[in-house]
Amino acid sequence: MKILKISAFACLSLVMLLVCSCKEKDGAFVPEGYSLVWSDEFDVDGAPNKEDWDYSLGGGGWGNGELQKYTDSRDNSYIKDGHLAIVALKEGSKWTSARLKTQYKHSWTYGYFEIKAKLPTGVGTWPAIWMMPEFDKHGGWPRSGEIDIMESVGFDPDRIHTTAHTGAYNHKKNTQKNNNDIIKNTTTKYHVYAIEWTEEYIQWFVDGKPFFKFDKLSDDSEEWPFDHNFYMILNVAIGGSWGGQEGVAKDLEKAEMDIDYVRVYQKN
């Protein structure tokens, strides 16, 4: 019996070691004291789970002069082989794409948010993983806040941008709180993009490594509106005021962002 106990303990230790090793290997990282509260592992082929995801629909540029029309078509978003594909497609002279969101289904105040993704390639693409307020507690954009976990533009490949927008700090005033840096192979390999959002700061991570931190310096909601529920958004835009600064490649017909998982943790 004593030998059996030691053997079982050894097996458990080996399993734990393998799990930790895998997490370190793929760039995953969860701060101490957090537990998983929601996730989508995209294990079932077909359309995204309607219990978890909704769609933003339509065109009109979305305030940024973008070219695509967002749809809920299976051509533009689907799950296959364990990942979610968000696909922008050129149809004649027009573009379609998908913008998925958890609005009115799942939203959170504070937590650790982790998304493993492979980005599209091509001049004119503008993929984003971001969060917006469930309700405009402090007023319309940007006064209630915006958290951009990851943005990238195709004319500057492998450069990742992370940004917080508020009433006082936003790109309209060129005062946004942000950072950018080169992360190699973002379009050919999966990377883990994450934030730890607390009452006192938002800390961005890429592949488990600190990337940027925005500290709360004031209770004024114009500077820190991040005290209420935000929901998740995943989308691929084409063109626009940023993504289209160098035009859209004439030979670009398709742009795909693949999401391996979305995981949300909160403090125990």
Backbone as CSV, one residue per row, in Angstrom:
resi,resn,N_x,N_y,N_z,CA_x,CA_y,CA_z,C_x,C_y,C_z
1,MET,0.842,-1.212,0.000,0.000,0.000,0.000,0.869,1.251,0.000
2,LYS,1.932,1.245,0.746,2.828,2.392,0.795,3.451,2.676,-0.563
3,ILE,3.846,1.603,-1.266,4.417,1.752,-2.609,3.392,2.338,-3.557
4,LEU,2.130,1.905,-3.442,1.050,2.407,-4.304,0.841,3.895,-4.093
5,LYS,0.872,4.351,-2.849,0.696,5.776,-2.554,1.813,6.597,-3.174
6,ILE,3.031,6.138,-3.044,4.160,6.864,-3.612,4.048,6.919,-5.126
7,SER,3.628,5.811,-5.723,3.486,5.747,-7.175,2.415,6.710,-7.665
8,ALA,1.277,6.757,-6.944,0.193,7.658,-7.339,0.627,9.111,-7.218
9,PHE,1.346,9.412,-6.148,1.831,10.777,-5.966,2.821,11.159,-7.062
10,ALA,3.686,10.210,-7.401,4.658,10.470,-8.461,3.972,10.732,-9.788
11,CYS,2.930,9.959,-10.074,2.172,10.152,-11.320,1.500,11.517,-11.343
12,LEU,0.894,11.908,-10.217,0.234,13.209,-10.142,1.244,14.326,-10.341
13,SER,2.421,14.193,-9.721,3.456,15.215,-9.866,3.907,15.337,-11.307
14,LEU,4.021,14.182,-11.981,4.438,14.191,-13.382,3.404,14.886,-14.250
15,VAL,2.129,14.603,-13.979,1.058,15.250,-14.744,1.101,16.754,-14.550
16,MET,1.261,17.200,-13.290,1.322,18.631,-13.009,2.513,19.274,-13.703
17,LEU,3.645,18.561,-13.707,4.841,19.085,-14.362,4.619,19.240,-15.852
18,LEU,3.960,18.255,-16.453,3.694,18.310,-17.887,2.746,19.452,-18.222
19,VAL,1.716,19.643,-17.386,0.769,20.735,-17.617,1.477,22.072,-17.545
20,CYS,2.298,22.258,-16.505,3.023,23.518,-16.355,3.980,23.738,-17.510
21,SER,4.662,22.649,-17.927,5.609,22.770,-19.026,4.918,23.177,-20.299
22,CYS,3.731,22.607,-20.545,2.988,22.949,-21.756,2.576,24.413,-21.729
23,LYS,2.112,24.891,-20.582,1.692,26.280,-20.481,2.862,27.216,-20.745
24,GLU,4.004,26.904,-20.172,5.168,27.751,-20.392,5.583,27.719,-21.858
25,LYS,5.478,26.530,-22.465,5.922,26.367,-23.832,5.078,27.187,-24.802
26,ASP,3.735,27.212,-24.581,2.885,27.925,-25.543,2.652,29.373,-25.157
27,GLY,3.347,29.845,-24.135,3.273,31.256,-23.791,2.150,31.625,-22.853
28,ALA,1.395,30.639,-22.377,0.301,30.932,-21.463,0.846,31.296,-20.090
29,PHE,0.107,32.132,-19.388,0.528,32.582,-18.070,-0.708,33.076,-17.348
30,VAL,-0.899,32.621,-16.119,-2.013,33.090,-15.303,-1.451,33.559,-13.969
31,PRO,-1.715,34.803,-13.577,-1.188,35.301,-12.296,-1.701,34.472,-11.125
32,GLU,-0.924,34.422,-10.089,-1.298,33.660,-8.894,-2.570,34.232,-8.284
33,GLY,-3.443,33.341,-7.825,-4.662,33.767,-7.145,-5.873,33.910,-8.038
34,TYR,-5.756,33.550,-9.327,-6.879,33.637,-10.263,-7.406,32.250,-10.610
35,SER,-8.718,32.168,-10.828,-9.358,30.925,-11.250,-10.186,31.170,-12.507
36,LEU,-10.276,30.158,-13.344,-11.038,30.248,-14.588,-12.524,30.409,-14.294
37,VAL,-13.166,31.431,-14.892,-14.601,31.645,-14.703,-15.383,31.470,-15.996
38,TRP,-14.716,31.603,-17.141,-15.386,31.384,-18.433,-14.331,31.167,-19.499
39,SER,-14.658,30.315,-20.473,-13.749,30.117,-21.599,-14.523,29.579,-22.790
40,ASP,-13.936,29.753,-23.953,-14.394,29.070,-25.158,-13.152,28.472,-25.804
41,GLU,-13.121,27.147,-25.863,-11.981,26.426,-26.432,-12.203,26.099,-27.910
42,PHE,-13.392,26.390,-28.432,-13.723,26.194,-29.851,-13.484,24.741,-30.284
43,ASP,-14.016,23.826,-29.485,-13.823,22.399,-29.739,-14.907,21.778,-30.623
44,VAL,-16.000,22.484,-30.855,-17.116,21.926,-31.636,-17.199,22.647,-32.975
45,ASP,-17.035,21.897,-34.060,-17.079,22.496,-35.392,-18.450,23.104,-35.680
46,GLY,-18.443,24.153,-36.491,-19.692,24.798,-36.890,-19.675,26.276,-36.568
47,ALA,-20.850,26.830,-36.346,-20.969,28.248,-36.015,-20.552,28.484,-34.564
48,PRO,-20.065,29.672,-34.245,-19.772,30.000,-32.842,-21.011,29.804,-31.974
49,ASN,-20.804,29.390,-30.744,-21.889,29.100,-29.818,-22.723,30.356,-29.563
50,LYS,-23.998,30.313,-29.917,-24.853,31.491,-29.769,-25.143,31.828,-28.313
51,GLU,-24.851,30.891,-27.399,-24.992,31.195,-25.980,-23.853,32.080,-25.486
52,ASP,-22.762,32.109,-26.241,-21.581,32.865,-25.826,-21.297,34.076,-26.699
53,TRP,-21.645,33.990,-27.992,-21.240,35.014,-28.951,-22.412,35.568,-29.728
54,ASP,-22.351,36.871,-29.976,-23.287,37.551,-30.870,-22.452,38.242,-31.946
55,TYR,-23.118,38.896,-32.899,-22.435,39.548,-34.007,-22.785,41.024,-34.067
56,SER,-21.797,41.841,-34.395,-22.077,43.190,-34.876,-22.270,43.071,-36.379
57,LEU,-23.321,43.690,-36.911,-23.672,43.516,-38.321,-23.712,44.856,-39.043
58,GLY,-23.400,44.808,-40.350,-23.544,45.987,-41.186,-22.223,46.595,-41.599
59,GLY,-22.330,47.727,-42.294,-21.154,48.410,-42.810,-21.120,49.850,-42.358
60,GLY,-20.830,50.731,-43.290,-20.846,52.154,-42.967,-19.552,52.703,-42.429
61,GLY,-18.495,51.884,-42.395,-17.193,52.393,-41.999,-16.871,52.312,-40.528
62,TRP,-17.898,52.134,-39.659,-17.687,51.948,-38.229,-16.887,53.085,-37.591
63,GLY,-17.064,54.297,-38.117,-16.390,55.457,-37.553,-14.938,55.580,-37.936
64,ASN,-14.419,54.591,-38.686,-13.005,54.591,-39.058,-12.794,54.472,-40.559
65,GLY,-13.859,54.587,-41.346,-13.738,54.490,-42.788,-13.409,53.099,-43.299
66,GLU,-13.724,52.060,-42.514,-13.406,50.695,-42.920,-14.235,50.263,-44.127
67,LEU,-13.733,49.278,-44.864,-14.363,48.873,-46.119,-15.337,47.719,-45.966
68,GLN,-15.164,46.886,-44.947,-15.928,45.645,-44.860,-17.352,45.863,-44.368
69,LYS,-18.211,44.912,-44.738,-19.536,44.774,-44.151,-19.490,43.553,-43.247
70,TYR,-19.878,43.717,-41.989,-19.854,42.600,-41.055,-21.120,41.756,-41.207
71,THR,-20.931,40.435,-41.222,-22.051,39.510,-41.393,-22.018,38.439,-40.305
72,ASP,-23.088,37.634,-40.251,-23.097,36.437,-39.400,-23.013,35.181,-40.247
73,SER,-22.497,35.310,-41.453,-22.393,34.202,-42.387,-21.317,33.213,-41.947
74,ARG,-21.552,31.919,-42.221,-20.547,30.899,-41.940,-19.317,31.081,-42.826
75,ASP,-19.429,31.856,-43.896,-18.248,32.135,-44.718,-17.263,33.033,-43.985
76,ASN,-17.779,33.867,-43.072,-16.947,34.856,-42.391,-16.539,34.465,-40.978
77,SER,-17.215,33.504,-40.381,-16.817,33.042,-39.052,-17.305,31.616,-38.849
78,TYR,-16.386,30.749,-38.432,-16.735,29.345,-38.211,-15.667,28.693,-37.347
79,ILE,-16.065,27.585,-36.729,-15.147,26.802,-35.911,-14.815,25.515,-36.649
80,LYS,-13.527,25.222,-36.741,-13.072,23.998,-37.389,-11.726,23.595,-36.820
81,ASP,-11.589,22.304,-36.537,-10.320,21.741,-36.067,-9.788,22.451,-34.826
82,GLY,-10.697,22.821,-33.925,-10.289,23.350,-32.633,-9.962,24.819,-32.591
83,HIS,-10.311,25.569,-33.643,-10.081,27.007,-33.579,-11.221,27.758,-34.270
84,LEU,-11.377,29.010,-33.868,-12.345,29.908,-34.483,-11.654,30.685,-35.589
85,ALA,-12.220,30.654,-36.778,-11.705,31.434,-37.903,-12.593,32.645,-38.120
86,ILE,-11.996,33.838,-38.146,-12.692,35.073,-38.517,-12.086,35.502,-39.841
87,VAL,-12.916,35.513,-40.891,-12.400,35.613,-42.255,-12.977,36.826,-42.978
88,ALA,-12.100,37.692,-43.441,-12.503,38.786,-44.330,-12.349,38.295,-45.764
89,LEU,-13.391,38.491,-46.574,-13.406,37.995,-47.944,-13.737,39.122,-48.904
90,LYS,-13.015,39.158,-50.007,-13.312,40.112,-51.070,-14.281,39.471,-52.044
91,GLU,-15.390,40.127,-52.272,-16.430,39.625,-53.173,-16.675,40.692,-54.221
92,GLY,-16.009,40.534,-55.372,-16.037,41.581,-56.383,-15.178,42.736,-55.905
93,SER,-15.797,43.889,-55.750,-15.067,45.060,-55.250,-15.366,45.336,-53.781
94,LYS,-16.161,44.461,-53.159,-16.587,44.695,-51.781,-16.015,43.637,-50.844
95,TRP,-15.948,44.002,-49.561,-15.417,43.119,-48.546,-16.501,42.759,-47.520
96,THR,-16.460,41.506,-47.055,-17.264,41.091,-45.908,-16.317,40.540,-44.843
97,SER,-16.771,40.559,-43.604,-15.962,40.018,-42.513,-16.888,39.726,-41.335
98,ALA,-16.313,39.437,-40.177,-17.107,39.162,-38.978,-16.541,39.910,-37.788
99,ARG,-17.451,40.315,-36.924,-17.092,40.963,-35.651,-17.918,40.301,-34.563
100,LEU,-17.273,39.403,-33.811,-17.948,38.660,-32.759,-17.803,39.383,-31.435
101,LYS,-18.817,39.248,-30.582,-18.802,39.932,-29.287,-19.579,39.117,-28.259
102,THR,-19.213,39.295,-26.989,-19.933,38.629,-25.901,-20.939,39.568,-25.241
103,GLN,-21.214,40.696,-25.832,-22.104,41.707,-25.252,-23.463,41.110,-24.898
104,TYR,-23.947,41.409,-23.703,-25.214,40.940,-23.145,-25.251,39.433,-22.927
105,LYS,-24.114,38.767,-23.084,-24.007,37.345,-22.800,-22.983,37.095,-21.698
106,HIS,-21.807,37.712,-21.857,-20.756,37.616,-20.837,-20.029,38.960,-20.757
107,SER,-19.889,39.471,-19.555,-19.095,40.674,-19.339,-18.530,40.618,-17.925
108,TRP,-17.455,41.374,-17.712,-16.715,41.236,-16.461,-16.146,42.583,-16.023
109,THR,-16.032,42.740,-14.697,-15.267,43.837,-14.107,-14.045,43.227,-13.430
110,TYR,-12.876,43.545,-13.933,-11.595,43.044,-13.458,-11.414,41.553,-13.813
111,GLY,-10.157,41.161,-13.911,-9.844,39.773,-14.213,-8.584,39.667,-15.058
112,TYR,-8.289,38.430,-15.427,-7.180,38.135,-16.326,-7.776,37.532,-17.585
113,PHE,-7.546,38.179,-18.725,-8.177,37.825,-19.993,-7.092,37.378,-20.970
114,GLU,-7.247,36.182,-21.502,-6.174,35.560,-22.275,-6.741,34.999,-23.589
115,ILE,-6.130,35.402,-24.705,-6.579,34.966,-26.028,-5.375,34.486,-26.819
116,LYS,-5.459,33.281,-27.346,-4.374,32.730,-28.155,-4.793,32.829,-29.623
117,ALA,-4.000,33.545,-30.425,-4.436,33.866,-31.787,-3.278,33.884,-32.770
118,LYS,-3.642,33.641,-34.017,-2.729,33.807,-35.154,-3.352,34.843,-36.072
119,LEU,-2.585,35.839,-36.470,-3.130,37.015,-37.142,-3.107,36.877,-38.660
120,PRO,-3.981,37.636,-39.334,-3.996,37.607,-40.806,-2.810,38.349,-41.399
121,THR,-2.589,38.108,-42.671,-1.497,38.782,-43.364,-2.056,39.565,-44.534
122,GLY,-1.352,40.614,-44.932,-1.762,41.394,-46.090,-1.906,42.864,-45.784
123,VAL,-1.377,43.720,-46.670,-1.514,45.165,-46.516,-2.996,45.537,-46.613
124,GLY,-3.485,46.259,-45.618,-4.886,46.640,-45.571,-5.668,45.939,-44.485
125,THR,-5.085,44.901,-43.865,-5.784,44.196,-42.796,-5.640,44.940,-41.476
126,TRP,-6.637,44.737,-40.600,-6.658,45.410,-39.299,-7.385,44.510,-38.293
127,PRO,-6.709,43.473,-37.786,-7.333,42.600,-36.795,-7.285,43.224,-35.402
128,ALA,-8.254,42.848,-34.575,-8.298,43.408,-33.219,-8.922,42.421,-32.245
129,ILE,-8.389,42.431,-31.028,-8.950,41.733,-29.873,-9.094,42.802,-28.805
130,TRP,-10.342,43.097,-28.400,-10.527,44.267,-27.557,-11.754,44.136,-26.678
131,MET,-11.949,45.130,-25.803,-13.059,45.112,-24.861,-13.715,46.495,-24.809
132,MET,-15.039,46.451,-24.713,-15.829,47.679,-24.621,-16.819,47.572,-23.467
133,PRO,-17.285,48.720,-22.945,-18.199,48.690,-21.802,-19.570,48.130,-22.165
134,GLU,-20.090,47.301,-21.265,-21.435,46.746,-21.459,-22.464,47.871,-21.534
135,PHE,-22.297,48.879,-20.702,-23.147,50.069,-20.726,-22.253,51.299,-20.553
136,ASP,-22.688,52.419,-21.092,-21.886,53.643,-21.039,-22.092,54.337,-19.691
137,LYS,-21.489,53.781,-18.670,-21.663,54.281,-17.305,-21.219,55.726,-17.175
138,HIS,-20.134,56.097,-17.855,-19.569,57.437,-17.710,-19.801,58.303,-18.947
139,GLY,-20.632,57.847,-19.878,-20.887,58.593,-21.102,-20.377,57.845,-22.322
140,GLY,-20.701,58.384,-23.502,-20.327,57.742,-24.756,-18.824,57.719,-24.979
141,TRP,-18.436,56.958,-26.027,-16.999,56.782,-26.300,-16.306,58.128,-26.416
142,PRO,-15.132,58.268,-25.805,-14.363,57.255,-25.063,-14.499,57.354,-23.547
143,ARG,-15.517,58.079,-23.085,-15.589,58.431,-21.664,-15.827,57.218,-20.761
144,SER,-16.442,56.155,-21.294,-16.646,54.947,-20.491,-15.535,53.915,-20.687
145,GLY,-14.548,54.245,-21.552,-13.373,53.407,-21.681,-13.384,52.455,-22.857
146,GLU,-12.202,52.050,-23.259,-11.966,51.007,-24.260,-10.622,50.376,-23.940
147,ILE,-10.559,49.041,-24.000,-9.317,48.316,-23.736,-8.969,47.505,-24.976
148,ASP,-7.898,47.873,-25.657,-7.447,47.145,-26.841,-6.356,46.165,-26.407
149,ILE,-6.727,44.906,-26.305,-5.783,43.873,-25.874,-4.715,43.648,-26.937
150,MET,-5.132,43.688,-28.206,-4.196,43.513,-29.313,-4.775,44.149,-30.563
151,GLU,-3.974,44.945,-31.251,-4.295,45.419,-32.591,-3.043,45.302,-33.447
152,SER,-3.263,45.127,-34.737,-2.147,45.080,-35.673,-2.650,45.559,-37.025
153,VAL,-1.750,46.119,-37.827,-2.127,46.561,-39.170,-1.180,45.927,-40.177
154,GLY,-1.744,45.494,-41.302,-1.004,44.682,-42.247,0.175,45.353,-42.916
155,PHE,0.167,46.696,-42.987,1.295,47.371,-43.627,2.512,47.444,-42.716
156,ASP,2.350,47.056,-41.440,3.465,47.035,-40.492,3.449,45.679,-39.778
157,PRO,3.734,44.596,-40.517,3.532,43.245,-39.981,4.403,42.954,-38.764
158,ASP,3.826,42.153,-37.875,4.475,41.690,-36.647,4.630,42.779,-35.592
159,ARG,4.085,43.956,-35.827,4.087,44.981,-34.778,2.744,44.934,-34.052
160,ILE,2.802,44.697,-32.750,1.603,44.573,-31.927,1.390,45.860,-31.148
161,HIS,0.137,46.318,-31.123,-0.236,47.532,-30.404,-1.200,47.176,-29.273
162,THR,-0.996,47.794,-28.109,-1.896,47.637,-26.965,-2.250,49.035,-26.468
163,THR,-3.544,49.259,-26.189,-3.986,50.634,-25.927,-5.145,50.680,-24.940
164,ALA,-5.163,51.729,-24.120,-6.330,52.072,-23.313,-6.823,53.446,-23.748
165,HIS,-8.139,53.572,-23.944,-8.759,54.851,-24.292,-9.684,55.288,-23.160
166,THR,-9.624,56.574,-22.828,-10.533,57.172,-21.846,-10.904,58.570,-22.343
167,GLY,-11.719,59.275,-21.553,-12.062,60.633,-21.932,-10.852,61.539,-22.037
168,ALA,-9.920,61.355,-21.115,-8.710,62.184,-21.104,-7.628,61.652,-22.030
169,TYR,-7.611,60.334,-22.213,-6.542,59.693,-22.988,-7.158,58.900,-24.141
170,ASN,-7.068,59.441,-25.349,-7.628,58.736,-26.496,-6.964,59.219,-27.787
171,HIS,-7.137,58.436,-28.850,-6.412,58.736,-30.085,-6.927,59.983,-30.797
172,LYS,-8.140,60.432,-30.484,-8.632,61.679,-31.072,-7.808,62.875,-30.583
173,LYS,-7.330,62.762,-29.348,-6.480,63.806,-28.768,-4.998,63.460,-28.878
174,ASN,-4.720,62.271,-29.390,-3.346,61.760,-29.456,-2.720,61.662,-28.067
175,THR,-3.555,61.285,-27.104,-3.103,61.139,-25.719,-3.312,59.720,-25.201
176,GLN,-3.692,58.807,-26.071,-3.988,57.441,-25.641,-2.808,56.813,-24.915
177,LYS,-3.119,55.903,-23.988,-2.090,55.183,-23.248,-1.807,53.882,-23.990
178,ASN,-0.606,53.775,-24.553,-0.361,52.608,-25.400,1.109,52.248,-25.483
179,ASN,1.333,51.090,-26.106,2.681,50.641,-26.412,2.618,49.799,-27.677
180,ASN,3.740,49.715,-28.388,3.821,48.817,-29.535,5.242,48.276,-29.629
181,ASP,5.343,47.075,-30.178,6.656,46.458,-30.332,6.528,45.305,-31.330
182,ILE,7.668,44.855,-31.838,7.694,43.749,-32.785,7.601,42.423,-32.033
183,ILE,6.665,41.591,-32.447,6.538,40.211,-31.980,6.653,39.331,-33.225
184,LYS,7.677,38.537,-33.316,7.961,37.799,-34.538,6.912,36.717,-34.816
185,ASN,6.642,36.519,-36.103,5.814,35.405,-36.585,4.367,35.457,-36.093
186,THR,3.799,36.650,-36.009,2.410,36.749,-35.538,1.414,36.201,-36.549
187,THR,1.796,36.133,-37.824,0.874,35.647,-38.856,1.087,34.182,-39.202
188,THR,2.152,33.582,-38.688,2.442,32.174,-38.992,2.366,31.282,-37.760
189,LYS,2.398,31.874,-36.566,2.329,31.103,-35.332,1.335,31.747,-34.373
190,TYR,0.820,30.927,-33.467,-0.072,31.438,-32.434,0.744,32.125,-31.335
191,HIS,0.199,33.234,-30.857,0.759,33.929,-29.701,-0.369,34.192,-28.707
192,VAL,0.001,34.364,-27.448,-0.983,34.584,-26.386,-0.986,36.057,-26.015
193,TYR,-2.131,36.689,-26.200,-2.321,38.106,-25.882,-3.226,38.195,-24.652
194,ALA,-2.819,38.979,-23.661,-3.549,38.964,-22.399,-3.454,40.294,-21.684
195,ILE,-4.411,40.513,-20.780,-4.346,41.634,-19.842,-4.717,41.143,-18.454
196,GLU,-4.090,41.738,-17.454,-4.563,41.647,-16.077,-5.136,43.009,-15.718
197,TRP,-6.436,43.031,-15.447,-7.143,44.281,-15.159,-7.596,44.242,-13.701
198,THR,-7.100,45.174,-12.915,-7.461,45.260,-11.503,-8.012,46.655,-11.210
199,GLU,-8.321,46.908,-9.943,-8.800,48.224,-9.533,-7.726,49.289,-9.664
200,GLU,-6.470,48.875,-9.750,-5.353,49.824,-9.704,-4.555,49.919,-11.002
201,TYR,-4.699,48.968,-11.918,-3.902,49.009,-13.144,-4.457,48.043,-14.186
202,ILE,-4.002,48.250,-15.428,-4.174,47.269,-16.493,-2.777,46.919,-16.983
203,GLN,-2.438,45.640,-16.909,-1.127,45.147,-17.342,-1.316,44.243,-18.559
204,TRP,-0.665,44.591,-19.664,-0.724,43.766,-20.871,0.421,42.760,-20.876
205,PHE,0.158,41.592,-21.463,1.168,40.554,-21.637,1.114,40.029,-23.069
206,VAL,2.266,39.631,-23.595,2.335,38.854,-24.831,3.191,37.634,-24.546
207,ASP,2.610,36.465,-24.767,3.288,35.199,-24.485,3.796,35.134,-23.053
208,GLY,2.992,35.662,-22.143,3.315,35.579,-20.725,4.307,36.603,-20.232
209,LYS,4.788,37.466,-21.123,5.784,38.461,-20.739,5.156,39.847,-20.675
210,PRO,5.451,40.637,-19.639,4.876,41.991,-19.533,5.199,42.826,-20.764
211,PHE,4.179,43.528,-21.270,4.309,44.298,-22.510,4.059,45.787,-22.282
212,PHE,3.068,46.110,-21.428,2.725,47.510,-21.154,1.855,47.553,-19.910
213,LYS,1.961,48.642,-19.141,1.148,48.802,-17.944,0.597,50.213,-17.871
214,PHE,-0.689,50.311,-17.559,-1.370,51.589,-17.375,-1.878,51.626,-15.942
215,ASP,-1.305,52.499,-15.124,-1.672,52.600,-13.717,-2.782,53.620,-13.514
216,LYS,-3.642,53.321,-12.561,-4.661,54.276,-12.146,-3.999,55.357,-11.304
217,LEU,-4.110,56.600,-11.743,-3.495,57.722,-11.029,-4.526,58.671,-10.454
218,SER,-5.808,58.433,-10.781,-6.851,59.348,-10.346,-8.179,58.601,-10.266
219,ASP,-9.071,59.066,-9.384,-10.429,58.526,-9.307,-11.360,59.182,-10.323
220,ASP,-10.871,60.180,-11.040,-11.662,60.867,-12.050,-11.951,59.903,-13.193
221,SER,-13.231,59.708,-13.519,-13.596,58.755,-14.569,-13.084,59.176,-15.943
222,GLU,-12.745,60.453,-16.119,-12.153,60.878,-17.385,-10.782,60.235,-17.591
223,GLU,-10.122,59.925,-16.487,-8.808,59.284,-16.567,-8.886,57.788,-16.319
224,TRP,-9.812,57.359,-15.481,-9.911,55.931,-15.146,-11.391,55.532,-15.068
225,PRO,-11.987,55.159,-16.205,-13.380,54.736,-16.212,-13.545,53.223,-16.051
226,PHE,-12.462,52.530,-15.727,-12.467,51.069,-15.762,-12.925,50.476,-14.436
227,ASP,-14.206,50.739,-14.093,-14.773,50.270,-12.842,-16.135,49.619,-13.055
228,HIS,-16.351,49.115,-14.271,-17.640,48.502,-14.579,-17.442,47.434,-15.647
229,ASN,-18.501,46.701,-15.981,-18.386,45.528,-16.845,-18.013,45.874,-18.281
230,PHE,-17.072,45.085,-18.819,-16.680,45.154,-20.223,-16.889,43.791,-20.869
231,TYR,-17.138,43.800,-22.175,-17.300,42.551,-22.929,-16.197,42.431,-23.976
232,MET,-16.053,41.226,-24.515,-14.982,40.898,-25.450,-15.440,41.064,-26.896
233,ILE,-14.529,41.535,-27.758,-14.784,41.663,-29.200,-13.603,41.071,-29.968
234,LEU,-13.912,40.317,-31.022,-12.910,39.753,-31.933,-13.319,40.124,-33.353
235,ASN,-12.436,40.770,-34.113,-12.834,41.139,-35.477,-11.632,41.310,-36.390
236,VAL,-11.909,41.247,-37.683,-10.925,41.571,-38.715,-11.537,42.646,-39.607
237,ALA,-10.941,43.840,-39.575,-11.377,44.934,-40.442,-10.451,45.019,-41.653
238,ILE,-10.947,45.700,-42.681,-10.162,45.928,-43.895,-10.138,47.433,-44.175
239,GLY,-8.933,47.963,-44.417,-8.811,49.384,-44.735,-9.083,50.250,-43.526
240,GLY,-9.647,51.418,-43.774,-9.960,52.334,-42.690,-8.859,53.343,-42.433
241,SER,-9.112,54.208,-41.439,-8.222,55.325,-41.168,-6.839,54.875,-40.723
242,TRP,-6.753,53.699,-40.147,-5.456,53.171,-39.733,-5.035,51.997,-40.611
243,GLY,-5.871,50.970,-40.687,-5.529,49.795,-41.465,-5.291,50.087,-42.938
244,GLY,-5.927,51.139,-43.447,-5.804,51.468,-44.863,-4.866,52.615,-45.153
245,GLN,-4.001,52.976,-44.229,-3.105,54.125,-44.438,-2.197,53.943,-45.644
246,GLU,-1.878,52.704,-45.983,-1.082,52.433,-47.174,-1.891,51.658,-48.210
247,GLY,-3.209,51.845,-48.158,-4.096,51.193,-49.105,-4.336,49.736,-48.751
248,VAL,-5.000,49.046,-49.684,-5.265,47.618,-49.550,-4.619,46.910,-50.731
249,ALA,-3.847,45.885,-50.455,-3.143,45.169,-51.519,-4.112,44.706,-52.597
250,LYS,-3.784,44.967,-53.852,-4.679,44.624,-54.955,-4.904,43.127,-55.086
251,ASP,-3.903,42.335,-54.685,-4.038,40.885,-54.810,-4.602,40.226,-53.555
252,LEU,-4.989,41.041,-52.556,-5.548,40.489,-51.326,-7.010,40.095,-51.558
253,GLU,-7.312,38.834,-51.349,-8.664,38.318,-51.538,-9.261,37.776,-50.248
254,LYS,-8.390,37.422,-49.293,-8.852,36.769,-48.067,-7.885,37.099,-46.944
255,ALA,-8.418,37.341,-45.759,-7.598,37.595,-44.573,-8.244,36.888,-43.391
256,GLU,-7.496,36.024,-42.727,-8.074,35.167,-41.686,-7.315,35.295,-40.374
257,MET,-8.059,35.552,-39.288,-7.507,35.489,-37.938,-8.051,34.232,-37.272
258,ASP,-7.147,33.419,-36.731,-7.529,32.180,-36.073,-7.371,32.321,-34.566
259,ILE,-8.396,31.921,-33.823,-8.398,32.002,-32.371,-8.422,30.587,-31.812
260,ASP,-7.403,30.240,-31.035,-7.332,28.908,-30.439,-8.212,28.818,-29.198
261,TYR,-8.214,29.873,-28.387,-9.094,29.890,-27.224,-9.232,31.314,-26.699
262,VAL,-10.296,31.519,-25.921,-10.503,32.740,-25.135,-10.777,32.281,-23.714
263,ARG,-10.004,32.799,-22.743,-10.165,32.372,-21.341,-10.224,33.594,-20.421
264,VAL,-11.115,33.528,-19.464,-11.282,34.620,-18.509,-11.122,34.070,-17.096
265,TYR,-10.241,34.692,-16.344,-9.976,34.315,-14.959,-10.305,35.506,-14.058
266,GLN,-10.747,35.194,-12.836,-10.934,36.240,-11.842,-10.351,35.793,-10.519
267,LYS,-10.071,36.762,-9.655,-9.439,36.450,-8.376,-10.352,35.580,-7.523
268,ASN,-9.719,34.639,-6.804,-10.463,33.715,-5.947,-11.188,34.483,-4.847
